[in-house]
Amino acid sequence: MNPAKRILLENKSWVQEKLTHDPGYFQRFAPGQRPEFLWIGCSDSRIPPNEITVTSAGELFIHRNIANLVLEDDLNVLSVLQYAVLVLQVPHVIVCGHLGCGGVRAAMSRETTGPLDAWLENIRGVAARHVDELAALPDENQRWDRLVELNVRAQIEQLARTEVIQTAWARGPRPRLHGWVYSIEDGVLRELVTVAPEAAPAPAAP
């Protein structure tokens, strides 16, 4: 069977299963959404956010890109951030990286070209700022894992400096920022850093 047609058939089965157990399931979502979390994660197909967090429809507002980056000139992520934080007023923003990230590996290898090469330059900057720490690790896989963690921390720092987050923090005690790492090998989420509004860094000087 054509893979795309298979998905459409699976969707029909899923709809029927939902309605059998809960006839009002879809109608409850029609009026609007009130998610508690904005999830900024990697596009990797092995990491379904709702599944690994055991959350239901309506709980996560999701943005995904290669290597879970928050770039100051990326209108896509900034638009999502603005809508989630200032309109939906989510109380939590999560940046979640993962061990074995192909984007981080590609940034290390310097073998990419085109738009992807430009996109990964931010991670190379993170690596450059921690070159001594990374060089002290005994093998390439450990350096890879550590750069994944350092990248998540760097994205949290960049997130905290955005105009959207600074505006929200000036208005009140939200959102709280969370930097997490997911292990594909064992399915476990691990917290690296949390930034509360009261402990927020000052925005960088222009």
Secondary structure, DSSP 4 states (H G I P E B T S, - for coil): --HHHHHHHHHHHHHHHHHHH-TTTTGGGTT----SEEEEEE--TT--HHHHHT--TTSEEEEEETT----TT-HHHHHHHHIIIIIS--SEEEEEEETT-HHHHHHHHT---HHHHHHTHHHHHHHHHTHHHHHTSSSHHHHHHHHHHHHHHHHHHHHHHSHHHHHHHHHSS-PEEEEEEE-TTT--EEEEEEE-GGGPPPPPP-
